[in-house]
Amino acid sequence: MANGDRQRRRSHPSSVHSLSFGRQSSEEVLSLIGGPGFSRLVFCNDPHCLQASILKYAGNHVSSTKYNIATFLPKSLFEQFRRVANVYFLLCALLSFTPLSPYSALSNVLPLVVVIGVTMGKEILEDWRRQMQDIEVNNRLVKVHRGGGVFDNIKWKDLKVGAVVKVDKDEYFPADLILLSSSYDEAICYVETMNLDGETNLKMKQALDVTSKLQEDLDFNDFKAVIRCEDPNANLYSFVGSLEFENEQHHPLGPQQLLLRDSKLRNTDYIYGVVIFAGQDTKVVQNSTAPPSKRSKIERRTDKLVYLLFAGLVLISFIGSVFFGLWTSDDITEDGSMTRWYLRPDNTEIYYNPRKASIAAILHFLTALMLYSYFIPISLYVSIEIVKVLQSIFINQDLNMYYEEGDKPARARTSNLNEELGQVETILSDKTGTLTCNSMEFIKCSIAGTAYGIGVTEVERALTRRKRLPDEEVHGDDTSDNAHKASVKGFNFFDERIMNGEWINQPHRDVIQSFLRLMAVCHTAIPEVAEDRREVTYEAESPDEAAFVVAARELGFEFFDRTQGSVSIRELDLVSGKRVERNYKLLNVLEFSSSRKRMSVIVRDEDDGKLLLLSKGADSVMFGRLSEDGREFEARTKEHVGEYADEGLRTMVLAYRELGEDEYREFDEAFRAAKNIVSADRDEMVEEVEDRIEKNLILLGATAVEDKLQNGVPDCIDKLAQAGIKLWVLTGDKMETAINIGYACSLLRQGMKQIIISSETPERVALLKAGDDLAVSAAAKANVVDQINRGKTLIKESRESSDAVALVIDGTSLAFALEDDVKDAFFELAIGCASVICCRSSPKQKALVTRLVKIRTGGTTLAIGDGANDVGMLQEADIGIGISGLEGMQAVMSSDIAIAQFRFLERLLLVHGHWCYRRISSMICYFFYKNIVFGFTLFYFEAYTSFSGEAAYNDWYLALYNVFFTSLPVIALGVFDQDVSAVLCLRFPLLYQEGIHNLLFSWKRILGWAFNGTVSATCIFFFCIRAVEAQAFRKGGEVVGYEILGATMYTCVVWVVNCQIALSISYFTYIQHLFIWGGIVLWYVFVLAYGYLDPYISTTAYMVFVEACAPALSFWLVTLFAVISSLVPYFTYSAIQIRFFPLYHQMIHWVRNDGQANDPEFCRLVKQRSLQPTTVGYSARFEASSKRLDKKPEQATTNIE
Amino acid sequence: MMSGVREMTSGSQAVASQIRRRRGCERALNQFTQQNLPACKPVLTPASVITIFLMLGMTFIPIGIIALRASQKVNEIVERYDADCVPPEYRNNKVAYIQDSSIPKKCSRTVKVEKLMKAPVFIYYQLDNYYQNHRRYVKSRSDNQLLQGLNYSKTSSCKPEESSNGLPVVPCGLIAWSLFNDSYTFSRGMELLQVNRKDISWKSDRDHKFGKEVYPFNFQNGSFIGGGTLDPNIPLSNQEDLLVWMRTAALPTFRKLYGRIEEDLHPGDLIEIDLVNNYNTYSFGGKKKLVLSTTSWLGGKNDFLGAAYIFVGCSSIFMALVFLLLHLKNPR
């Protein structure tokens, strides 16, 4: 166990941070056990004993599949027939077995079977994939105690409650375990719960003392214990139980001993644990809820459209039935003689009985409903599903959204929102991990009034690019900029003047020395010296603190050890010029708090015994604490800090002073006294003492840390802004940080009016102290309302001056602003602002804001986030996008689409979103078109048969129309069509507006297509019947019968709908050609083959093509004429529309067609002609700053507070 | 939850492997997955619109002219006889006339040939307002019985003409029952014109749809006689009138082939038609016409197709000109 011993010697971070375990008192816990909800009984190390087998707790087998063999059929059929359209088709299929049917039953049932079958096949495939995953999980191996101190590998699924398992480092826990002991003496272990809550930091768990000695396999030989605990539930953070072990003593168990399934053991060699919840009972499985199924707006509108069509169908059926009833009642005149005697009206079934014409008419209504079922596209839903799955595959396969470093492609987890991506109006974005990488980089500093650091921030890079190439979009990162990027994490500082020890040649080298020393000493980070390497790594509370220490190290002040009372650094001695180790005795840490906005340490330099107060903090508090003679560099530093802040950097001002011994002693006593007070105002007292000593500081300089934006974020935001998409940032961060990022992303800029609504006002703090909660909230709310109203007046003013306004609001105010009586006003304010930043918002507030935006704007909202705290927001929004970044999988698991980087959003929305939107909407329009064409020819023909319900076509022509001859081209349209290539989509972001305003799926357009369908059907029908009328249709004198007219008309319909699709798509690859022309060829092949079948099968289609149609020239001439003349109206319309009233994408076609797409000057013209002024993004910033250069720069920031 | 992670990596490996190998076939696949296939992207530029319209006009007008000429070369004589063949005393109650079998139904009409009608001259009868396409009517037949005769007994679709007097009817069904039974003879002056009544039906009907060994049985023996009778000694496949009749018409106005006169009819020829006016169209107000017509390569006389072609062709040219003008006046 040498390895274990070494580990045990290591110091744990916990020895610095005092960890407090929130253990409940044992009596309290024990009183609950055995009561309702706390009845679980686990016999440790004896999973097979009699009592355990009586309890029958769930095994560890998990199943995420939707169906099993027995339930598949009923369950999936039920799913299928929840669609109204499918129920209708089912009814038709059932009715087709009665004499009511206008066609044979088989031909009617088959398409339904095909459609349902394909959908069910898809379900099977998906479920099979899930099953494969389950099998993989269930067959993972884990070491289990088999008795006699021997641990064997068994499969996860065979694990039983009560078994003792041994989990090694970096393995997942197979079930919920109670920690018994670990490789550490203290029986602690570290757990990564990334898969549960998305948090990447390690959590420490600790076993009970009584079991901590069980450290060897053999110890478990005769281990026996009984655990009583709560029943399975979904709460991840609570657990109540008791362990009965040795002498029947009850020891309380809490969450501290609970290891959850799917979390991972880290930094610990192994642990022993007892399974208490397995399989379905585990907290993570209990916690997993099915994601809410989201439906896109287009889909909802499609449903409406189907209902509309259905209403139309009922209407024409009704009209038909009325006429049928009248005609039928005329078949026998009042005096009892027959008119249409050849129909034998005197001897008839009820369906045609003239004496009961009204009943016949009602029955005919059912027949007509069946006949006109061809108005409803039976294959619409299944086609849309297929198309969307294929579209998602394209999204997943897109190499431009593939993140090579993380080996992460985009992943559309649900495919039914693809087209919604093309209609996003508002994006609600998380900040950390989404916009930023959650890594802080030390990038610049200002020491003694001199600015150092030539590193380039993302924003600056974007701005320079824009200046250099006004209209050329360069994507990805400029490699030249990143060439000298330091490989050290958290450090992106480059300046020859002070790096590599050069700083000693700078004018203020003593200031620089103090500055760097302060960075190395004033923090709470813990060094970790890796054994093999000499490098020191740091564990810090926040990434910016780590960045400080790293920067200090890189600049020659290496902090390498921390003990309870001292800090050791290696630094350059100015006198000797050598690196020496120096110890600083850490006397006091004056901790950071959000109200103090600063932290200080008091140290004694062990070499010269000086007492130093080292302080760092926000500029707003630090500049006021400088001593008179410490303000030497104040003006320059302030200027630098301002610059940094505008670039979105996080600044910190560094200052120090020497303390006298007496002064310190006095402080120390007061400080200790304050700390020992046990009362509510302890913190206040401490602060007051701290406040007293942090005065008269000497300014050293300021640091700037970049909250590193993800690659390409400013570019992406700029594009999205140009596309007219609004971006709201919802973050849990501090207001300052949020504003910084606002600047960094160009959501905020100098010269923008800012409305800041904050509840952290002095009055509120005072009220809080008074402790009157009601008064506090009432006052705070009044305050917020007041601020909102003032904001609204400001917006009105700025609308006149066309200035952009930004809104920044914090979580507390947000809570008030979201209350029912205020939210309308708040919302009005918010949509008036160019950018909105909500900071300090809780996950719930994020979800609330999302809902508010969704409901109030009525537009499509997209939420993007990466952490567990974004889950609510992702599920609430119309589309949830998860960033599959560092912060675990929680967000990804509840998202609809996962991408690896924020910048991919640009392509996802502008290219894929636009395409999918266009494809789906064109596809649905076309679907209705083709069915209306078909349906109306049936209707016209029926009118000519005195509405008797006779179909114009052979049964099998009818049946195969939707599934055979016209289905593939429309799928090709839905999968492959591109109005504008990806490059042009990105070059003309405004194209996206077509989706936001839903131009391509407006009622106008849908009805236009329906009208076009009617026109086509009318042309086809009347041209055909007029052309063939009664005369001979070929040289041999034969006339056209029912079967020939049917075949001719059907040929025309197949040609027209396929040519129509060829006319309306703008992107022909060989696939389109294959499908469109293939569909037509297929018809001829079919009619040929079908005609050769036995006449009993082919009935009216027997030899119809070979014998009758093909040899007749007039058949071909009629086809040609009917096809062309049915298409001419549409062609003329679209020619006029494209030429004189082009839509935006058609304008882009012109640009491309004229070969001017690569002429930047021309592109800019087109853009400008159509571009509405964008208010955020760096383009806007660039415009604004160039405007400002003309005028006198003027600070327009207005703070309402 | 875990499963998602794995799914992700397996998906990404696929993408990664694609990045590694991008050659030949892979490249095509890559073009496909990246939606970058070579494609033709037509744009309706004014030039192309004008060209398309002009081409359309230029193809349609000639086709139209040819079709119209073909139709106009066809000569046809249409003689309506249903009203005139009713004796004057029955003009007020035509139905009583036609239903009274004791009244002789012979009738004679004379038509004059205006233009040369080259042989073969096709003889059609044309019925009007006759719903052969009514669903009840169309369905009322048994294709199997027509082929197999009495061997086939599942003829419920033929109701109510399925059986009479307890015996099955061959051919059953309303269509056969209502067989058209007017007959015509033609003479020019004193010379009787030979009417060829063979091969007036579709060959496929004769060969495959109507049995060569199936003879009419118990046909028109019911209480209510519909149309014509059939010779029980001739197999169905040779009863061409029945075959023609049973190819139901698509529209309520239709012609059916009766026979061919295989001699030229010359201008000025007076053709006397002796007809037996048996068929009842009076009760539903339908007309009966006799049509003599030649054919062209396009079939019978119908100017619609030619005229429509010319009309669409002219409109296209007109549209092309309008577009041209607009384009010149207002260039982009």
Interface residues (C-beta under 8 A of the other chain):
Chain A: S64 P102 R129 R130 Q133 D134 E136 V137 Y172 N195 L196 D262 V284 S288 S337 M338 T339 R340 W341 Y342 L343 R344 D346 N347 T348 E349 Y351 Y352 T367 I393 F394 N396 Q397 D398 L399 N400 Y402 E404 D407 K408 P409 R411 R413 S884 M889 V892 M893 A898 W915 F941 Y944 T945 S946 S948 G949 E950 F976 Q978 A982 F1023 I1025 R1026 A1027 V1028 E1029 A1030 Q1031 A1032 F1033 R1034 K1035 G1036 G1037 E1038 V1039 V1040 G1041 Y1042 E1043 I1044 L1045 G1046 S1066 Y1067 F1068 T1069 Y1070 I1071 P1095 Y1096 T1099 Y1102 M1103 E1107 A1108 A1112 L1113 S1114 L1117 V1118 L1120 F1121 I1124 S1125 V1128 F1131 T1132 S1134 A1135 I1138 R1139 F1140 H1149 W1150 R1152 N1153
Chain B: M1 M2 S3 G4 V5 R6 E7 M8 T9 G11 S12 Q13 V15 A16 Q18 I19 N30 T33 Q34 Q35 L37 P38 A39 C40 K41 P42 V43 L44 T45 P46 V49 I52 L56 F60 I63 A67 E76 V95 P120 F122 Y124 Q126 Y130 Y131 Q132 N133 H134 R135 R136 Y137 V138 D143 N144 L147 K159 P160 E161 L174 W177 S178 W202 K203 S204 H208 K209 F224 G226 G227 R247 T248 A249 A250 L251 P252 T253 F254 R255 K256 L257 R260 N280 S283 F284 G285 S293 T295 S296 W297 L298 G299 G300 K301 N302 F304 L305 A308 Y309 V312 S315 S316 M319 F323 L326 H327 R332
